[in-house]
Amino acid sequence: MKRFIFFLFVIIIQIFVLNNIQLSGYINPYYYIIFILTIPAHTSKGFFLIQSFVIGFVIDIFSNSYGIHSFACVLGSYALLILKNRSNNLKDVEGNVITTDLPMNKFIFISMIFIFTHHFSLFFLDTFSYQYIFKLMTTTLLSSIFTLILILTHKIFTTSKK
């Protein structure tokens, strides 16, 4: 039930607040991917990818984006699964791949791989042309940094003090 409420929370924040923010056309914040980054590791790979698809699909419905968020979420999740399989030391006591208990350097590294994969595929499918490669890379980099700042802010506010 907590995951469903969190799902609704990130969808509402993304749709009603962040989809209306576009800073100079180069920064598009995508906070909803925090839901994917916090899916428990004991979740089966298939269900993990289905959850990623569903959140991307819901964002697509409200953004009229014809499936690019769904594709980007599934591709980023697949990259996250590959990273998880390559490195077994990313699991903590709770069994989560990405949690608020990971050290900051690991959290940033894993999040950046996911965020960059998600954003690059999203913006590439949106422009679908190598003609605008400079704009594509600039938008991907700036949006990735801004999204990472949002996710780190989430991490700071949800980290329990030990």
TORNU-194963 format. One record per atom (N, C-alpha, C): x negated, y negated, z. Coordinates in pm, whole numbers, plus 50000, padded with zeros to 5 digits. Layout:
BEGIN
XYZ...
//
This chain:
BEGIN
499195011950000500005000050000499144987450000498014987950074497114976550077496544973549939496234984249862495694982249727496734975949635497984979749650499044974149568499244959249598499204955749724499324941649762498144933749710496944939649719495754933049664495874931649512496414941849446496664941449302497564929649267498674928349338499604917349313498954903749342498154903149448497474890749484496544886049373495684894949323494724890749220495444887449089496524894449058497294891448938497914877548948498514874449062499154861349081498114850149076496984851949143495914841749140495424839748997495214850648925494704849548788495714842748695496954847048701497964842048607498354827648636498644824548759499204811548790498164800848820496954804748858495944794748891494804794848790494104806048781492864806248704493054806248553494154811448503494394810748358494624796448311494934787648403495144773648369493884765248384492784771348422491504764348437490594768348322490224758648242489224760748139488334748448138487184749748194486274738548208485464736848080485744726748007485064722847882485044733947777485944743247785486024753847684484984764747697484054763447790482984773347806483104781747931483894777448026484004784848152485454789348170485654802448168486954808548190486834818148307487344814648424487174823348541488124835348536487584847048569488364859548572488164866448706488964862348803488864867748938489464881648950490374885048861491104897648874490204909948869488994908448818488104920148809487594924748946487814916549050487444920949184488234933449223489444934849168490234946849194489504959249143488894958449027488164969748970486904972449050486224961749091484974963349165485184969549303486394969349353486644974749488487474987649486487614993949372488305006849367487445017149441488015024749533487235034449610486535044849520485355048849561484545058049481485135072149478485895075949578486475089449579487625090749479487985079749415488995080049310488425087549190489235095949129488755103349013488425093648899487535098148811487105089448701488285085648612489155095048586490315092248502491235081948565491525083548694492405074148763491735060548776490425060448792489645047948797489825040248666489685047148554489855040748423491295036748399492245044648448493665041148433493995028448512493485027448634493715015348713493105003148644491925004948587491284993948515492104989848394492624999648323493474996748208494744989448250495364993948358496644988048402496454973448440495404970248515495234956148552494924947648429494134953048336493874945848212495134944148129495984954348127497224953948052498184943548108498274942748241499144932848304498654918748271497354916648276496804903548240497084900648092496954910848006497264909047863498704904847841499614910747914501024907547899501274892847930500704887948039500954874148079500074864048004499024868747938498124859647867498334860047716499204868847668499414870647523498084872947450497294882147501495954884147445495794897247369496864904447343496864915947252495864927047286495634929747413494844941247453493374938847477492884926547463491444924547482491044925647628491914921847721491594923447863491594938247901492514945747846492554960247874491274966847826490874963647703489654969447648488434965447731488334952547765487174947747840487124954047979488274955848043488294962048175487864976748169488354983948071488004998048059486534999548022486024991247932484614991847895483714988548014484064977948088483294974448207483354985348312484504991448327484645002348425483835014548384483805017148255482995028248206481515025648233481075013148212479685009548245479435011048394480415007648475480295009148620480195023848659480965032548592480875046948619479505052548579478985047948468477645052348426476615047948528476725035548575475795030548676475925038448805477155041848842477395049748964476775063548952476905069848835476345083148815474815082948813474245072248766472775071248759472155068548895472885062048982472345058249111473285062649221472915073149291473755078349399473625070249527472635061449535472445053849658473325041449665474275039949575475165028449578476395031049665476545043249713477685046449798477345043249943478315037950013478135035350154478955045450235479095043050362479775052250451481235054250410481895043750365483295044750327483475051750192482425053150114482515059749985482855050349871482795037449891483085027949785481855025349701482055023449572480935019849485480535005449512481484996749513481234982549541482044979049664481384975249770482104971249890481474958649944482124953250042481574941350106480434944950200480164957950221479094962050311477764964250239477764963550107476504964950034475614952850059474294954850056473404943350064473674933849946473444921149970473784910949871473084913249738471824917549739471094919349612471694930749528472104941749591472744952749517474124948549467474844941449552476174936749514476094927549392475164918349395475014908949282474594916449157473654925749168473164933149051474294941248985475014948949066476084957349013477214948748956477574938249028478634929448982478254922548851477024918148839476614911148716476654920448595476264932948612476334942348500477784943948456478664945948552480084947448519480654934748458480394923448521480944910648476480444907248336479154908948311478614905548179479194914748072479304927648101479894937048005481344933247977482094930548081483494926648067483634913847985482894903548024483044890547959482554890647814481434897247789480934897547651481924904447559482434916047602483384923047517484684915047501485114908547607486334900447602486174888747505485094881347517484914869647431484544873647288483844884747271483534889247136484814893347062485684900747131486944904547068487844892447042487704882347126488504870247108488064862546984486744861046964486254853846846486094863246727485654875446752485444885946653484634881146532483534874246562482674869246456481284866646513480274870146435478904866746473478554852546433479444846046362479214832446317479084822946437479774826046544479754817546663478974824146776477864830446744477094838046844476584829146957476174816846924475684807847030476814804247127477974800947074479134797847160479554810247239479494821847175479834834447243478914836947362477614835647341476654838247449476754827547559476954815047519477084804347619478324806447704479434809347639480684811647712480554823847803479944834447753479764846547834478904843647955477794836947936476884834148047477514824948151478104813848107478684804448202479904810248274480744817348201481904823548265481484834648360480434842048325479934852648413479414846748543478684835848534478164829348655479304824248742480284817748680481414812448756482234823748820482454834548746483184845948801482404852348914481084853348900480254858849008480374850149133480414837049115480584828149231481924830749300482974832649221484294835849280484254849049356483594859049298483524872249362482654871949486481554864349482480714862849601481454855449712482274845749673483104838849772484074848649836484664857249755485534867749807484764876749903483554880449866482724889149950482404882350083482094869650079481754862450202482954861850296484134859150241485324857750326485884871250373485544882150305486084895150347485074903750421483854899150433482834906750505483084905850654483114917650715483304917750861481944916050929481944908251032480714905851109480474917651200479244923051196478914934551282478084930151398
//
